[in-house]
Amino acid sequence: MTRTVSGALVLITGAASGMGRLYAERAVAEGAKAVILWDRDAGALTRVAGILGDRAGEGTLVAPYVVDIADLGAIAQSAQRVRTEVGDPDIVINNAGIVRGAFFWEHDNGADTRPTMQINALAPMYITREFLPAMMANRGRESRIVNIASAAGMLSNPRMSVYAASKAALIGWSDSLRLELRQQRFGQVKVTTVSPSYISTGMFEGARGPLLTPVMTPEYVVDRVWHAMLAGTPLLTMPWTVQLSKVARGLLPLPLWDLVAGRVFGVYGSMDKFTGRP
């Protein structure tokens, strides 16, 4: 793939706000053939689509779709509309996600646990399954699947049990898919798994970064993800302390790691003042 997405069809979930909107702006700026916006917030989606439409060049279509990806049945219906009205995307960015910052016993299964697993883990699988066959069939054109996971899927943390479970599932599936495509020689389809620490989108409002792990800006993260996606980088972790923590967790005995993570780096207290979005 070239250093831009010029001429490509790009689908982004959670595209009406935060990082999803920034990915969409990037795709428009680089002259994508179509920028397909999925979001459940109809009002915000309409506003963002209008803004992007004004910025888009003559060769770029901005195509908004109101989709609640927690409704897994709606994914197939929306995907069929995209295929019919726009075409099969060359790039899918599974960006949408939710978090409920609470102890596990404080979660409600219907209001918290189920939607967290559906949106964060199952929906990216369902969405990718819809569009992957066309990517595999088109060997003459490179395609990309970007799955936005979290460092929480690699390292346990209090008040994040369900969120961590959803992101661990996403990481396991995403990297396994990468290996399957490579093994079966569909090298034109590259999968990038992204595992960042805290980002200042409002989603983790009140959370504080552990020692040496600053809360990152959305603009910084999107730029890093964009370059990794174009390069077909298999795994992107950020900042560097995420990878360091992963290595330390594997090398140290569990009681020692708990001591280091909790008292030295402050990982286990990073969600103590979490409020999230209103």
C-alpha positions in Angstrom: 0.0 0.0 0.0 1.1 3.5 -0.7 1.8 6.1 2.0 -1.7 7.4 1.8 -5.2 5.9 1.4 -5.8 7.7 -1.8 -8.4 5.8 -3.9 -9.3 3.4 -1.1 -12.7 2.7 0.5 -12.3 3.2 4.3 -14.8 2.1 6.9 -14.6 3.4 10.4 -16.7 2.5 13.4 -17.4 5.0 16.2 -16.7 7.6 13.5 -18.8 10.5 14.9 -16.5 11.5 17.7 -13.1 11.1 19.3 -10.5 9.1 17.5 -13.0 7.7 15.0 -13.7 11.2 13.7 -9.9 11.9 13.5 -9.4 8.7 11.4 -12.2 9.9 9.1 -10.7 13.4 8.8 -7.3 11.7 7.9 -9.0 9.5 5.2 -10.7 12.5 3.7 -7.6 14.6 3.7 -5.6 11.9 1.9 -8.2 11.5 -0.8 -9.9 8.2 0.0 -12.4 7.2 -2.7 -15.1 6.7 0.0 -15.1 7.3 3.8 -17.8 5.1 5.3 -18.9 6.3 8.8 -20.6 4.0 11.2 -21.9 5.3 14.5 -25.0 4.9 16.7 -25.4 8.7 17.4 -27.5 9.9 14.5 -27.2 13.6 15.3 -23.4 13.6 15.7 -23.0 11.4 12.6 -25.0 13.9 10.5 -22.9 16.8 11.8 -19.6 15.1 11.2 -20.6 13.8 7.8 -21.6 17.4 6.8 -18.3 18.8 7.9 -16.3 16.1 6.2 -18.4 16.4 3.1 -17.5 20.1 2.9 -13.8 19.2 3.2 -13.8 16.3 0.7 -12.6 16.7 -2.8 -14.6 15.8 -5.8 -13.3 12.2 -5.8 -14.2 11.4 -2.2 -17.6 10.2 -1.1 -18.6 10.6 2.6 -21.1 7.9 3.4 -22.7 7.9 6.9 -24.6 5.0 8.4 -26.4 4.9 11.7 -25.4 1.5 13.1 -25.5 0.3 16.7 -22.8 -2.4 16.6 -24.1 -3.7 20.0 -26.9 -5.1 17.9 -25.0 -7.9 16.2 -27.9 -8.6 13.8 -27.7 -5.0 12.5 -24.1 -5.5 11.4 -24.9 -7.9 8.5 -27.8 -5.6 7.3 -25.6 -2.5 7.4 -22.7 -4.3 5.7 -25.0 -5.4 2.9 -26.1 -1.8 2.4 -22.5 -0.7 2.2 -21.7 -3.3 -0.3 -24.7 -2.3 -2.5 -24.4 1.4 -2.1 -20.6 2.0 -1.9 -18.7 -1.2 -2.4 -16.5 -3.5 -0.3 -14.1 -1.5 1.9 -10.3 -1.9 1.4 -9.7 -0.7 5.0 -11.7 -1.4 8.1 -10.9 0.4 11.3 -12.7 -1.3 14.3 -12.5 1.7 16.5 -15.7 1.8 18.5 -15.6 0.8 22.1 -17.1 1.3 25.6 -15.8 1.0 29.1 -17.6 0.6 32.5 -15.1 1.4 35.2 -16.3 -0.6 38.2 -15.5 -3.6 40.3 -16.8 -6.8 38.7 -19.6 -7.3 41.3 -20.9 -3.8 40.6 -21.6 -4.6 36.9 -25.0 -5.3 35.7 -25.0 -8.2 33.2 -27.5 -6.7 30.9 -26.5 -3.1 31.1 -22.7 -3.5 31.4 -21.2 -6.9 30.8 -23.1 -8.0 27.7 -22.8 -4.7 25.7 -19.1 -4.4 26.7 -18.3 -7.8 25.2 -20.6 -7.3 22.2 -19.2 -3.9 21.2 -15.5 -4.4 22.1 -15.0 -8.1 21.2 -17.8 -9.6 19.1 -18.6 -6.6 16.9 -15.1 -6.3 15.4 -15.3 -10.1 14.5 -18.7 -9.8 13.0 -17.8 -6.7 11.0 -14.5 -8.2 9.7 -16.2 -11.4 8.8 -18.6 -9.4 6.6 -15.9 -7.7 4.6 -12.9 -10.1 4.8 -14.0 -12.4 1.9 -13.8 -9.6 -0.7 -10.4 -8.6 0.7 -9.1 -12.1 0.4 -10.5 -12.5 -3.1 -8.9 -9.3 -4.4 -5.2 -10.4 -4.5 -4.2 -7.5 -6.7 -5.1 -4.9 -4.1 -3.7 -4.5 -0.6 -6.2 -4.3 2.3 -6.0 -3.4 5.9 -7.9 -4.4 9.1 -7.1 -2.3 12.2 -8.4 -3.4 15.6 -8.2 -0.9 18.4 -7.6 -2.9 21.5 -6.0 -1.7 24.8 -3.1 -2.3 27.1 -5.8 -3.5 29.5 -6.1 -6.6 27.4 -2.5 -7.4 28.2 -2.2 -6.4 31.9 -4.8 -6.9 34.6 -6.1 -3.9 36.5 -8.8 -3.3 39.2 -12.1 -1.7 38.1 -11.4 -2.9 34.5 -12.3 -6.7 34.7 -15.0 -6.8 32.0 -13.3 -4.2 29.8 -10.0 -6.1 30.1 -11.7 -9.4 29.2 -13.2 -7.8 26.1 -9.9 -6.4 24.9 -8.0 -9.6 25.7 -10.5 -11.4 23.5 -10.0 -8.8 20.8 -6.2 -9.1 20.9 -6.3 -12.9 20.8 -8.6 -13.0 17.8 -6.9 -10.1 15.9 -3.4 -11.6 16.0 -4.7 -15.1 15.3 -6.4 -13.7 12.2 -3.2 -12.1 11.2 -1.4 -15.4 11.4 -4.2 -17.3 9.6 -4.0 -14.9 6.6 -0.3 -15.2 6.4 -0.3 -18.9 6.7 -2.9 -19.3 4.0 -1.0 -16.8 1.8 -3.4 -13.9 1.7 -0.5 -11.6 2.2 -2.4 -8.6 0.6 -4.6 -8.4 3.8 -2.6 -7.0 6.7 -4.0 -6.9 10.3 -2.8 -4.4 12.8 -3.7 -4.8 16.5 -3.4 -1.6 18.5 -2.9 -1.7 22.3 -2.5 1.8 23.8 -2.6 2.9 27.4 -4.9 5.8 28.4 -6.0 8.4 25.8 -7.5 11.7 26.6 -10.7 11.2 24.6 -13.0 11.5 27.6 -13.7 7.8 27.6 -11.3 7.4 30.5 -12.0 10.7 32.2 -10.6 10.7 35.7 -8.1 7.9 35.1 -4.5 8.7 35.7 -1.5 7.3 33.8 0.9 5.1 35.8 4.5 6.1 36.4 6.3 6.9 33.1 3.0 6.4 31.2 1.5 9.8 30.3 -2.1 10.0 29.1 -1.7 10.4 25.4 -3.5 12.8 23.1 -5.9 11.4 20.5 -4.0 13.2 17.7 -0.8 11.5 18.7 -2.3 8.0 18.8 -4.2 8.4 15.5 -1.0 9.5 13.8 0.9 6.4 15.1 -1.9 4.1 14.2 -2.2 5.5 10.7 1.4 5.0 9.9 1.3 1.5 11.4 -1.8 0.6 9.4 -0.2 1.8 6.1 3.0 -0.2 6.9 1.0 -3.3 7.8 2.6 -3.4 11.3 1.3 -6.4 13.2 1.2 -5.0 16.7 1.4 -1.4 18.0 1.7 -0.8 21.7 2.1 2.7 23.2 3.7 4.2 25.1 6.9 2.2 25.4 6.1 1.4 29.1 3.2 -0.9 28.0 5.7 -3.3 26.4 8.1 -3.0 29.3 5.2 -3.9 31.7 4.3 -6.8 29.6 7.9 -8.2 29.8 8.2 -7.5 33.5 4.9 -9.2 34.1 6.2 -12.3 32.4 9.6 -12.4 34.2 8.7 -11.5 37.8 6.9 -13.8 40.2 3.3 -12.7 40.6 3.5 -11.4 44.1 6.6 -9.3 43.2 4.9 -8.0 40.0 1.8 -7.0 42.0 4.0 -5.1 44.4 5.8 -3.3 41.5 2.7 -2.6 39.5 0.7 -1.5 42.5 3.1 0.4 44.7 5.9 1.5 42.3 4.2 2.2 39.0 0.7 2.9 40.4 -1.0 0.7 37.7 -3.5 -0.8 40.1 -4.7 2.6 41.3 -5.0 4.2 37.9 -8.8 3.8 37.8 -9.5 4.9 41.4 -10.9 8.3 40.3 -12.4 7.2 37.0 -15.6 8.9 36.0 -15.8 8.4 32.2 -18.1 10.2 29.9 -21.3 11.6 31.4 
